[in-house]
Amino acid sequence: MLYAILCYDSEDVIGAWTQAQDEAVMESLGRVQEGLARQGRLGPVARLVPTTAATTIRKGAEPLVIDGPFAETKEQLLGFYVVECENLEQAIATAQDLARASGSAGAFELRPLRYFKANGVAQGAP
């Protein structure tokens, strides 16, 4: 089953890192990603730009477009992984590896994917 591993943390903390700190964390995360790729379990990985570049669409009869982040929280969604895992236990273990490599507090949220489309090829039910 595919799992989305959503990376939450404080943009203020991450944004305050020096370039060297950021590169060290990305290198550490890269080692975890390389292991997942060798196992054939790694799907798309993305690092999002800060929430200051976000636009939110609020649902309703007339959708409302709002400049800014979608949630009012201390932690923001910074990026995500799509990883093939046999079960929730393996997804938790994978997220724990990423957490140890990340060098910050924050959280990883795990969500099974019902539908995924990569390179025009659909997987799962819509």
C-alpha positions as CSV (number, residue, x, y, z in Angstrom):
1,M,0.0,0.0,0.0
2,L,1.2,3.5,-0.7
3,Y,1.5,5.9,2.2
4,A,1.9,9.7,2.1
5,I,4.3,10.8,4.8
6,L,3.6,14.5,5.3
7,C,6.4,16.6,6.9
8,Y,5.3,19.3,9.4
9,D,7.6,21.7,11.2
10,S,8.0,25.3,12.0
11,E,8.9,27.4,9.0
12,D,10.6,29.9,11.3
13,V,13.0,27.3,12.7
14,I,13.8,25.7,9.3
15,G,14.0,29.1,7.6
16,A,16.6,30.2,10.2
17,W,19.0,27.4,9.4
18,T,22.2,28.3,7.7
19,Q,22.8,27.0,4.2
20,A,25.3,24.5,5.7
21,Q,22.7,23.3,8.2
22,D,20.0,22.9,5.5
23,E,22.4,21.0,3.2
24,A,23.4,18.7,6.1
25,V,19.8,17.8,6.9
26,M,19.0,17.3,3.2
27,E,22.0,15.0,2.9
28,S,20.9,13.1,5.9
29,L,17.4,12.7,4.5
30,G,18.9,11.8,1.1
31,R,20.6,8.8,2.7
32,V,17.2,7.5,3.9
33,Q,15.7,8.2,0.5
34,E,18.5,6.3,-1.3
35,G,17.8,3.3,0.9
36,L,14.0,3.4,0.1
37,A,14.8,3.9,-3.6
38,R,17.1,0.8,-3.6
39,Q,14.2,-1.2,-2.1
40,G,11.9,0.1,-4.8
41,R,9.7,1.7,-2.2
42,L,10.2,5.4,-2.9
43,G,7.7,7.4,-4.9
44,P,7.6,11.2,-5.4
45,V,9.3,13.4,-2.8
46,A,8.7,17.2,-2.7
47,R,9.9,20.1,-0.5
48,L,7.4,22.9,-0.6
49,V,8.2,26.6,-0.7
50,P,7.2,28.6,2.4
51,T,3.5,29.2,3.2
52,T,4.0,32.9,2.3
53,A,3.7,31.7,-1.3
54,A,0.5,29.7,-0.6
55,T,-2.9,30.3,-1.9
56,T,-6.0,28.7,-0.3
57,I,-9.3,27.9,-2.0
58,R,-12.1,27.7,0.5
59,K,-14.9,25.4,-0.7
60,G,-18.5,26.6,-1.0
61,A,-21.1,27.6,-3.5
62,E,-18.7,30.2,-4.8
63,P,-15.1,29.0,-4.0
64,L,-13.2,31.7,-2.2
65,V,-9.5,32.4,-3.1
66,I,-7.4,33.5,-0.2
67,D,-3.7,34.4,-0.2
68,G,-1.7,32.6,2.4
69,P,-1.4,29.2,4.1
70,F,-4.4,26.9,4.5
71,A,-4.1,26.2,8.2
72,E,-3.5,28.3,11.3
73,T,-1.0,26.2,13.2
74,K,2.4,26.5,14.7
75,E,3.7,23.9,12.2
76,Q,3.3,24.1,8.5
77,L,3.3,21.3,5.8
78,L,6.9,21.5,4.4
79,G,6.8,18.6,2.0
80,F,5.9,15.0,1.6
81,Y,7.0,11.5,0.6
82,V,5.0,8.8,-1.2
83,V,6.4,5.4,0.0
84,E,5.3,1.9,-0.7
85,C,4.8,0.0,2.6
86,E,3.4,-3.4,3.4
87,N,1.4,-2.1,6.3
88,L,1.1,0.7,8.8
89,E,3.9,-0.7,11.0
90,Q,6.4,-0.4,8.1
91,A,5.1,3.1,7.3
92,I,5.7,4.1,11.0
93,A,9.2,2.6,10.9
94,T,10.0,4.5,7.7
95,A,8.7,7.8,9.1
96,Q,10.8,7.2,12.2
97,D,13.9,6.8,10.0
98,L,13.0,10.1,8.3
99,A,12.4,11.8,11.7
100,R,15.8,10.7,13.0
101,A,17.4,12.1,9.8
102,S,15.5,15.4,9.8
103,G,17.4,17.2,12.6
104,S,14.4,19.1,13.8
105,A,11.2,18.7,15.9
106,G,7.9,18.8,14.0
107,A,5.9,15.8,13.0
108,F,5.3,13.3,10.2
109,E,1.7,12.5,9.5
110,L,1.0,9.2,7.8
111,R,-1.9,8.7,5.5
112,P,-2.7,5.7,3.2
113,L,-3.3,6.7,-0.4
114,R,-6.5,5.6,-2.0
115,Y,-5.6,7.0,-5.4
116,F,-2.2,8.0,-6.9
117,K,-1.3,9.0,-10.5
118,A,2.3,9.1,-11.5
119,N,3.5,9.7,-15.1
120,G,-0.1,9.4,-16.3
121,V,-0.6,5.9,-14.8
122,A,-3.3,5.6,-12.1
123,Q,-2.9,3.3,-9.1
124,G,-5.7,2.5,-6.7
125,A,-9.4,3.5,-6.8
126,P,-10.4,7.1,-7.6
